[in-house]
C-alpha cells in the first residue's frame, strides 16, 4: 500500500479531516485502478494464452497429421521392402537349392566314376597279384623239384658210398677170415 505525502500548503488549506479524506480517496482510486489494471492484464493474458493454446493445438494437429502421413508412408515402404526381401529370399533359396542339387548330382557322378575307376584298378591289381603269385608258385615249384632231385641224388650218392664202404668192410672181414 503506497504512502501519500500531501504538501503542507495543501494540508493547511484543506484541514486535517479533508486531507485524510483526500488520502483515503486517493487510496481507493489507486486500489480501484490497480484492480481494473489487474483485471485488464488478466483478460489480456487469458486471451493471449487462449490464442497461444489454439496456435499450439493447431500446430500439434498439423504435426500429428504430418507424422501420421510419414508413418503411413514409412510403413508402406517397409512393407514393400519386406515383400521384396521375401521375394529375393525365395529366389535366392531356389537358386541355392538348385546349386545344392547340382553339386550333389556332380558329387554322385564323380563318386560313381571314382568307384568304377577304383574297382577297375582293384581288379587289375588282383589280376596282377594272381599272375605274380602263379609265376612265383611256378618258380618255387621248379626250385622245390630241383632241390628234391638234388636231395635224391645226394641221398643215392651217400647210400652208394655207404654200401660200398660196407661192402669193403665185409670183403676185408671175409679176406681176413679166410686167410687164417
C-alpha positions as CSV (number, residue, x, y, z in Angstrom):
1,X,0.0,0.0,0.0
2,X,1.5,3.3,-1.1
3,X,2.1,6.1,1.3
4,X,0.8,9.5,0.1
5,X,2.5,12.6,1.3
6,X,0.3,15.7,1.0
7,X,2.2,19.0,0.7
8,X,2.0,21.3,3.8
9,X,0.4,24.1,2.0
10,X,-2.4,21.9,0.7
11,X,-2.8,20.3,4.1
12,X,-3.2,23.7,5.8
13,X,-5.8,24.8,3.4
14,X,-7.8,21.7,3.4
15,X,-7.5,20.8,7.1
16,X,-6.8,17.6,8.7
17,X,-10.1,15.9,8.0
18,X,-10.2,16.8,4.4
19,X,-6.5,15.8,4.0
20,X,-7.3,12.4,5.5
21,X,-10.4,12.1,3.2
22,X,-8.2,13.1,0.2
23,X,-5.6,10.5,1.2
24,X,-8.4,7.9,1.7
25,X,-9.9,8.9,-1.7
26,X,-6.5,8.6,-3.4
27,X,-6.0,5.2,-1.9
28,X,-9.4,4.0,-3.1
29,X,-8.8,5.3,-6.5
30,X,-5.4,3.7,-6.5
31,X,-6.9,0.4,-5.4
32,X,-9.7,0.7,-7.9
33,X,-7.1,1.5,-10.7
34,X,-5.0,-1.4,-9.6
35,X,-8.0,-3.8,-9.6
36,X,-9.0,-2.6,-13.1
37,X,-5.4,-2.8,-14.3
38,X,-5.1,-6.4,-12.9
39,X,-8.4,-7.4,-14.5
40,X,-7.4,-5.9,-17.8
41,X,-4.0,-7.6,-17.6
42,X,-5.7,-10.8,-16.7
43,X,-8.0,-10.6,-19.6
44,X,-5.2,-9.8,-22.0
45,X,-3.1,-12.7,-20.5
46,X,-6.1,-15.1,-20.8
47,X,-6.7,-14.0,-24.4
48,X,-3.0,-14.4,-25.3
49,X,-2.9,-17.8,-23.6
50,X,-6.1,-18.9,-25.4
51,X,-4.5,-17.7,-28.7
52,X,-1.2,-19.4,-28.0
53,X,-3.1,-22.6,-26.9
54,X,-5.1,-22.5,-30.1
55,X,-2.0,-22.0,-32.2
56,X,-0.2,-24.8,-30.3
57,X,-3.2,-27.1,-30.8
58,X,-3.3,-26.4,-34.5
59,X,0.4,-26.9,-34.8
60,X,0.2,-30.1,-32.8
61,X,-2.7,-31.3,-35.1
62,X,-0.7,-30.4,-38.2
63,X,2.4,-32.1,-36.8
64,X,0.3,-35.1,-35.9
65,X,-1.2,-35.3,-39.4
66,X,2.3,-34.9,-40.9
67,X,3.6,-37.6,-38.5
68,X,0.8,-40.0,-39.4
69,X,1.5,-39.4,-43.1
70,X,5.2,-40.1,-42.6
71,X,4.4,-43.2,-40.5
72,X,2.0,-44.5,-43.2
73,X,4.5,-43.8,-45.9
74,X,7.3,-45.4,-44.0
75,X,5.1,-48.4,-43.2
76,X,4.2,-48.8,-46.8
77,X,7.9,-48.6,-47.8
78,X,8.8,-51.0,-45.1
79,X,6.1,-53.5,-46.2
80,X,7.3,-53.1,-49.8
81,X,10.9,-53.7,-48.7
82,X,9.9,-56.8,-46.7
83,X,7.9,-58.1,-49.7
84,X,10.9,-57.5,-52.0
85,X,13.2,-59.1,-49.5
86,X,10.9,-62.1,-49.2
87,X,10.8,-62.5,-53.0
88,X,14.6,-62.1,-53.2
89,X,15.0,-64.6,-50.4
90,X,12.7,-67.1,-52.2
91,X,14.6,-66.6,-55.4
92,X,17.9,-67.0,-53.6
93,X,16.7,-70.1,-51.7
94,X,15.5,-71.6,-55.0
95,X,18.8,-70.8,-56.6
96,X,20.8,-72.2,-53.7
97,X,18.6,-75.3,-53.7
98,X,19.3,-75.8,-57.5
99,X,23.0,-75.3,-56.9
100,X,23.0,-77.7,-54.0
101,X,21.1,-80.3,-56.0
102,X,23.6,-79.8,-58.9
103,X,26.5,-80.1,-56.5
104,X,25.1,-83.3,-55.1
105,X,24.5,-84.8,-58.6
106,X,28.0,-83.8,-59.6
107,X,29.4,-85.4,-56.4
108,X,27.4,-88.6,-57.0
109,X,28.7,-88.7,-60.6
110,X,32.3,-88.1,-59.5
111,X,31.9,-90.7,-56.8
112,X,30.5,-93.3,-59.3
113,X,33.3,-92.6,-61.7
114,X,35.9,-92.8,-58.9
115,X,34.4,-96.0,-57.6
116,X,34.3,-97.5,-61.1
117,X,38.0,-96.5,-61.6
118,X,38.9,-97.8,-58.1
119,X,37.0,-101.1,-58.9
120,X,38.9,-101.4,-62.2
121,X,42.2,-100.6,-60.6
122,X,41.5,-103.1,-57.8
123,X,40.5,-105.8,-60.3
124,X,43.7,-105.1,-62.3
125,X,45.8,-105.2,-59.1
126,X,44.2,-108.5,-58.1
127,X,44.8,-110.0,-61.6
128,X,48.4,-108.8,-61.5
129,X,48.9,-110.2,-58.0
130,X,47.4,-113.6,-59.1
131,X,49.7,-113.6,-62.2
132,X,52.7,-112.8,-60.0
133,X,51.6,-115.4,-57.5
134,X,51.3,-118.1,-60.2
135,X,54.8,-117.2,-61.5
136,X,56.2,-117.2,-58.0
137,X,54.5,-120.6,-57.3
138,X,55.8,-122.0,-60.6
139,X,59.3,-120.8,-59.7
140,X,59.0,-122.1,-56.2
141,X,57.7,-125.5,-57.5
142,X,60.6,-125.7,-60.0
143,X,63.1,-124.8,-57.3
144,X,61.5,-127.4,-55.0
145,X,61.7,-130.1,-57.7
146,X,65.3,-129.2,-58.4
147,X,66.1,-129.2,-54.7
148,X,64.3,-132.6,-54.3
149,X,66.1,-134.0,-57.2
150,X,69.4,-132.8,-55.8
151,X,68.4,-134.3,-52.4
152,X,67.6,-137.6,-54.0
153,X,70.9,-137.6,-55.9
154,X,72.8,-136.7,-52.8
155,X,70.9,-139.5,-50.9
156,X,71.7,-142.0,-53.6
157,X,75.4,-140.9,-53.6
158,X,75.6,-141.3,-49.8
159,X,73.8,-144.6,-49.9
160,X,76.1,-145.8,-52.6
161,X,79.1,-144.7,-50.6
162,X,77.7,-146.3,-47.5
163,X,77.1,-149.6,-49.3
164,X,80.4,-149.5,-51.0
165,X,82.0,-148.9,-47.6
166,X,80.0,-151.7,-46.1
167,X,81.0,-154.0,-48.9
168,X,84.7,-153.1,-48.5
169,X,84.5,-153.7,-44.8
170,X,82.7,-157.1,-45.4
171,X,85.2,-158.1,-48.0
172,X,88.0,-157.1,-45.6
173,X,86.5,-159.2,-42.9
174,X,86.0,-162.2,-45.2
175,X,89.5,-162.0,-46.5
176,X,90.8,-161.8,-43.0
177,X,88.7,-164.8,-42.1
178,X,89.7,-166.9,-45.0
179,X,93.4,-166.1,-44.6
180,X,93.6,-167.5,-41.4
